[in-house]
Amino acid sequence: MERSVLETRAKGNYSAEQAWRDSCTKDTCPLNLSYWGYLPSVPANALFAALFGISLLGFVTASIVSRKFLGFSIAMISGSILEVLGYAGRIVSFSNPFNQNGFLIQIVCLTIGKLHPLFP
């Protein structure tokens, strides 16, 4: 099965590769052909989601107490929300690392979440 996937990639037939990934599970296909090439760790990703969740609560509390929703507060709150969503996407992908939805959630949210506070 692995050889046919590599041949599909070489030919550039991405719809066939997507159809193949949709039929894969952890039990039926090797993990090195998943989006990550490994199985995302639930404890590590849950820890990071919790830490960013705590920082989100801190930023919301500080914004409410100071009664100032400045660019800094808005940027940090929205960046923290994106980080929590990104790590949640990785946790969801533990059950099926071949599912594109979890991968896209984590790649978009974690990338933008780190950059968003830089550009309020």
N, C-alpha and C positions, 0 to 999 in steps of 0.2 A: 504494500500500500504506500509506503514511504517513497518508493521510486516513482510511482505515478504522480504524486504531488510535486516532486522535483521536476518532472518532465512538464507538468502543467505550468509551473512557475517559469521555466525556461521559455515556453511558448508564449507567455504573457496572457494566458487565458484565466483572468482573475475571477470571472463568474463561475467557472468550473471549480476553482479553488475554494471560493466562498461556499458553494454547494457542498463540497467535500467537508469543509469545516463545520457546517451546520449539522452534518450527520455524525460528527465526532463527539465522544465523551472521554472522560478520564480513563474509562475502562477499555475503550475500543481503539484509541489512537495514542501514539507516543507523545509525551509532553514536549519533546523538543520541536514538535511541529505546531505547537500552540502559539498564541500571539506573543507570549513572553519567553517560551522555551523552558519554563519551570512553573511550579505551582505557587501562586502568591500565598504568603504566610498570613493566616488570620490573626494570630496574636500580635505580630508586629504592626500590621495595618490597623488593628483595633486600637492599639496603644497610640499610634499617631493620630487616628481619628479622635480619640478621647482627649489627647493633648490640645489639638486644634479646637475641639469643642469647648474645652476649658478656657482657652484664650479668647474664643468667640464670646463666651459669657463675660469675661473680664472686660473686653472692649465695649460690649453693649452696656454693661454696668457703669463703666467710666463715662461713656457718652451720656447716659441718662442722668447720672449724678452731676456732671459738669454742665448739663443742659446745652451742650454745644455739639452739634453734629457737623464738625468741620470735615474738610477733605480727608484728613488723616483718619478720623474715626470711620468714615464711610468706606475708605479704601481698606482699612484693616478688617472691618466687619465683613465686607464682601469677599476679601481674600481668604479669610478664615472659613467662610461658608463654602467657598470653592474647594478648599483643602479637605474639609470634612466630606464633601460629596465625592471627591477624587478617591480618598481612601475607602469610602463606602463602595465605590465601584470595584476596587481591588478585592474587597471582602466578598462581594457578590461573585466575582470571577473565580473564586476558589472552587465553587461547585461545578463550574464548567469553564475552563480556561480557553476553550475554543469559541466561546460566544463573543461576538464582536461588540455587543452593547456595553458590557462591563469594561472592555478595553478602551472604547471610545470615551466613556464617562471619565475614566481615570486619566487618560492622556490629555484630554481637553481641560478638565478641571484642575489637575495638578500643575499643568504648564501655565495656564492663565492665573491660577491662584498665587503662584510665586511671583509673577510679573505684575499683577494688578496693583499691589501697594506701591510699586515704583512709579506708576503713572495715574495718579488720582484725578 
